[in-house]
Amino acid sequence: MYDQAASWIARLRSDTAGEEDQQQFALWLAANPEHAHAMDNMLDLWDDLAVTRHLDQTAPEIMPLENPPRRRWLGAGLAVAACALFALVLTPQLSLDDETLQYRTRKGEQLQIDLADGSQISLNTDSSLSVSLSENLRQVTLHRGEAFFQVKRNSHRPFVVDIGAAEVRVMGTAFNIHRHDNQSDITVTEGVVRVTELGNPGSRAPSTELLYANQSVSASSAGLLRPSRTDSAATIAWRDGKIVAVAMPLVALVEEIARYHDVKILIAEPDLAQRTVSGVFQLDNPDVILQALEYSFGIHSIELEDASILLISDPR
């Protein structure tokens, strides 16, 4: 590692150092926190700190044009790497050995993503994820929202999804992840996935669970829950524009509608909020859902002056 740091110092001090060298250095620095420490120690051996002048195009707001004190440069090292990687996300054509892309959907939108390795990702409403494809690893970070993954099998190139509190690792399979309210719900529709806690679980070793088809597990900062059986077809019904409710509390159904539409729906009574409903509801028109609730479940809807909807028990 120290040999690599010394090599980078010499390389970037060279008059022939160019933009490609800058990009490769940013990726190397960000790949491992120890790289910054190695670079810091090796800089003690150099009198000239002109290497920093070659980084000003990567992060001009952090790296001044003049030679800075070494400690200040080190403190900004990880931030420089982060800025460089962010630039690669915004302009993936600058990447070298891997490809980093970022995808987002607004409320009510869905997006089909075809990856270069043959895998596919369906991104649900109001969601965000980033994808980095390298020679040995396919890395996805689901920042928020929901996505369905159909992974092309490659035993030499694992597919890993970071969901904050845990990571999901597969070779080739299909599964759904919904990241919400400081929790992520993982449901497998085909094959097997391994879910492992991230972070510091305390004195115990990080928990790992294997999930098979029609199993799900929830992950949060508190750890992993026990896997349970589930109807995976109902979980991914959103891909067909539907909500499949099976004894779903009315408040949960209202929350689901709010994920896709800006309409504000209020529930007047606590008992009504916990009343369960079952059925298949179309996501594209909340008015149709409200009509179904009124006709089939004795729930009346009233439009208020601010255009919000109030749900009450049918007085009849």
SULRALIN-V190730 format. One record per backbone hydrogen bond with DSSP energy under -0.5 kcal/mol. CO is the residue of the C=O (numbers start at 1). NH is the residue of the N-H. E is the energy in kcal/mol with one decimal. If there is no record, write none. Layout:
co=CO nh=NH e=E
co=CO nh=NH e=E
This chain:
co=1 nh=5 e=-2.1
co=2 nh=6 e=-2.5
co=3 nh=7 e=-2.2
co=4 nh=8 e=-2.3
co=5 nh=9 e=-2.2
co=6 nh=10 e=-2.3
co=7 nh=11 e=-2.5
co=8 nh=12 e=-2.9
co=9 nh=13 e=-1.6
co=10 nh=14 e=-0.7
co=11 nh=14 e=-0.5
co=14 nh=17 e=-1.4
co=18 nh=22 e=-1.8
co=19 nh=23 e=-2.3
co=20 nh=24 e=-2.4
co=21 nh=25 e=-2.3
co=22 nh=26 e=-2.1
co=23 nh=27 e=-2.0
co=24 nh=28 e=-2.4
co=25 nh=29 e=-2.8
co=26 nh=30 e=-1.8
co=27 nh=31 e=-1.2
co=28 nh=32 e=-0.6
co=32 nh=35 e=-1.9
co=32 nh=36 e=-0.6
co=33 nh=36 e=-0.7
co=33 nh=37 e=-1.1
co=34 nh=38 e=-2.6
co=35 nh=39 e=-2.4
co=36 nh=40 e=-2.3
co=37 nh=41 e=-2.3
co=38 nh=42 e=-2.3
co=39 nh=43 e=-1.7
co=40 nh=44 e=-0.6
co=41 nh=44 e=-1.0
co=42 nh=45 e=-1.6
co=43 nh=46 e=-1.5
co=47 nh=49 e=-0.5
co=49 nh=52 e=-1.8
co=50 nh=53 e=-1.4
co=50 nh=54 e=-0.5
co=51 nh=54 e=-1.4
co=52 nh=55 e=-1.5
co=53 nh=56 e=-0.8
co=55 nh=58 e=-1.1
co=55 nh=59 e=-1.5
co=59 nh=62 e=-1.8
co=59 nh=63 e=-2.7
co=62 nh=64 e=-0.8
co=69 nh=73 e=-1.9
co=70 nh=74 e=-2.3
co=71 nh=75 e=-2.5
co=72 nh=76 e=-1.4
co=74 nh=77 e=-1.7
co=74 nh=78 e=-0.5
co=76 nh=80 e=-3.0
co=77 nh=81 e=-2.2
co=78 nh=82 e=-2.5
co=79 nh=83 e=-2.6
co=80 nh=84 e=-2.6
co=81 nh=85 e=-2.6
co=82 nh=86 e=-2.5
co=83 nh=87 e=-2.2
co=84 nh=88 e=-1.7
co=85 nh=89 e=-1.9
co=86 nh=90 e=-2.1
co=87 nh=91 e=-2.3
co=91 nh=94 e=-2.2
co=92 nh=95 e=-1.7
co=99 nh=101 e=-0.5
co=99 nh=133 e=-2.4
co=101 nh=131 e=-3.1
co=103 nh=129 e=-2.3
co=106 nh=109 e=-2.4
co=106 nh=126 e=-1.4
co=111 nh=113 e=-0.5
co=111 nh=123 e=-3.4
co=112 nh=114 e=-0.5
co=113 nh=115 e=-0.6
co=113 nh=121 e=-2.6
co=115 nh=118 e=-1.7
co=119 nh=115 e=-2.6
co=120 nh=150 e=-2.9
co=121 nh=113 e=-3.2
co=121 nh=123 e=-0.6
co=122 nh=124 e=-0.5
co=122 nh=148 e=-2.5
co=123 nh=111 e=-2.3
co=124 nh=127 e=-0.5
co=127 nh=105 e=-2.4
co=128 nh=143 e=-1.6
co=128 nh=144 e=-1.6
co=129 nh=103 e=-3.1
co=130 nh=141 e=-2.3
co=131 nh=101 e=-2.9
co=132 nh=134 e=-0.6
co=132 nh=139 e=-3.0
co=133 nh=99 e=-1.7
co=136 nh=158 e=-0.6
co=137 nh=134 e=-2.8
co=137 nh=139 e=-0.6
co=138 nh=160 e=-3.1
co=139 nh=132 e=-3.2
co=140 nh=162 e=-3.2
co=141 nh=130 e=-2.0
co=141 nh=143 e=-0.9
co=144 nh=128 e=-2.2
co=145 nh=179 e=-3.8
co=146 nh=124 e=-2.7
co=147 nh=177 e=-2.6
co=148 nh=122 e=-2.8
co=149 nh=151 e=-0.5
co=149 nh=175 e=-2.0
co=150 nh=120 e=-2.6
co=154 nh=157 e=-1.7
co=158 nh=138 e=-2.7
co=158 nh=160 e=-0.6
co=159 nh=170 e=-2.6
co=160 nh=140 e=-3.0
co=160 nh=162 e=-0.5
co=161 nh=163 e=-0.5
co=161 nh=168 e=-2.7
co=162 nh=142 e=-2.0
co=163 nh=165 e=-1.8
co=165 nh=198 e=-2.7
co=166 nh=163 e=-2.7
co=167 nh=169 e=-0.5
co=167 nh=196 e=-2.4
co=168 nh=161 e=-3.0
co=169 nh=194 e=-2.1
co=170 nh=159 e=-2.9
co=171 nh=154 e=-0.8
co=173 nh=151 e=-3.1
co=174 nh=189 e=-2.1
co=174 nh=190 e=-1.9
co=175 nh=149 e=-3.3
co=176 nh=187 e=-2.8
co=177 nh=147 e=-2.4
co=177 nh=179 e=-0.5
co=178 nh=180 e=-0.6
co=178 nh=185 e=-2.5
co=179 nh=145 e=-1.6
co=180 nh=183 e=-2.0
co=182 nh=221 e=-0.5
co=183 nh=180 e=-3.5
co=184 nh=186 e=-0.5
co=184 nh=219 e=-2.7
co=185 nh=178 e=-2.1
co=186 nh=217 e=-2.0
co=187 nh=176 e=-3.3
co=188 nh=214 e=-2.8
co=188 nh=215 e=-0.6
co=190 nh=174 e=-2.1
co=191 nh=213 e=-0.6
co=193 nh=195 e=-0.5
co=193 nh=211 e=-2.8
co=194 nh=169 e=-2.6
co=194 nh=196 e=-0.5
co=195 nh=209 e=-2.6
co=196 nh=167 e=-2.4
co=199 nh=201 e=-0.7
co=207 nh=197 e=-2.5
co=209 nh=195 e=-3.0
co=211 nh=193 e=-2.0
co=212 nh=215 e=-1.3
co=214 nh=230 e=-2.2
co=215 nh=188 e=-2.5
co=216 nh=228 e=-2.3
co=217 nh=186 e=-3.1
co=218 nh=225 e=-2.3
co=219 nh=184 e=-2.6
co=220 nh=223 e=-1.9
co=223 nh=220 e=-1.7
co=228 nh=216 e=-2.3
co=230 nh=232 e=-1.1
co=231 nh=234 e=-0.6
co=231 nh=235 e=-1.6
co=232 nh=236 e=-1.9
co=234 nh=237 e=-1.1
co=234 nh=244 e=-0.5
co=236 nh=239 e=-1.8
co=237 nh=240 e=-1.8
co=237 nh=242 e=-1.6
co=238 nh=241 e=-1.6
co=241 nh=283 e=-2.7
co=243 nh=245 e=-0.7
co=243 nh=281 e=-2.8
co=244 nh=246 e=-0.5
co=245 nh=247 e=-0.5
co=245 nh=279 e=-2.5
co=248 nh=277 e=-2.5
co=249 nh=252 e=-0.7
co=249 nh=253 e=-1.9
co=250 nh=254 e=-2.4
co=251 nh=255 e=-1.8
co=252 nh=256 e=-2.0
co=253 nh=257 e=-2.3
co=254 nh=258 e=-2.1
co=255 nh=259 e=-0.9
co=256 nh=259 e=-0.8
co=256 nh=260 e=-0.6
co=257 nh=260 e=-1.3
co=257 nh=261 e=-1.6
co=259 nh=108 e=-0.6
co=263 nh=265 e=-0.6
co=264 nh=309 e=-3.2
co=266 nh=268 e=-0.5
co=266 nh=311 e=-3.1
co=269 nh=273 e=-2.0
co=270 nh=274 e=-1.1
co=272 nh=275 e=-1.2
co=273 nh=251 e=-2.5
co=275 nh=250 e=-2.2
co=277 nh=248 e=-2.6
co=279 nh=245 e=-3.2
co=279 nh=281 e=-0.5
co=281 nh=243 e=-2.6
co=282 nh=285 e=-0.6
co=285 nh=288 e=-0.8
co=285 nh=289 e=-1.2
co=286 nh=290 e=-2.3
co=287 nh=291 e=-2.2
co=288 nh=292 e=-2.2
co=289 nh=293 e=-2.2
co=290 nh=294 e=-2.1
co=291 nh=295 e=-2.6
co=292 nh=296 e=-2.4
co=293 nh=297 e=-1.6
co=293 nh=299 e=-1.4
co=294 nh=298 e=-0.6
co=298 nh=300 e=-0.5
co=298 nh=314 e=-2.6
co=300 nh=312 e=-2.8
co=302 nh=304 e=-0.5
co=302 nh=310 e=-3.1
co=304 nh=307 e=-1.9
co=308 nh=304 e=-3.0
co=309 nh=266 e=-3.8
co=309 nh=311 e=-0.5
co=310 nh=302 e=-2.3
co=311 nh=268 e=-2.8
co=312 nh=300 e=-3.0
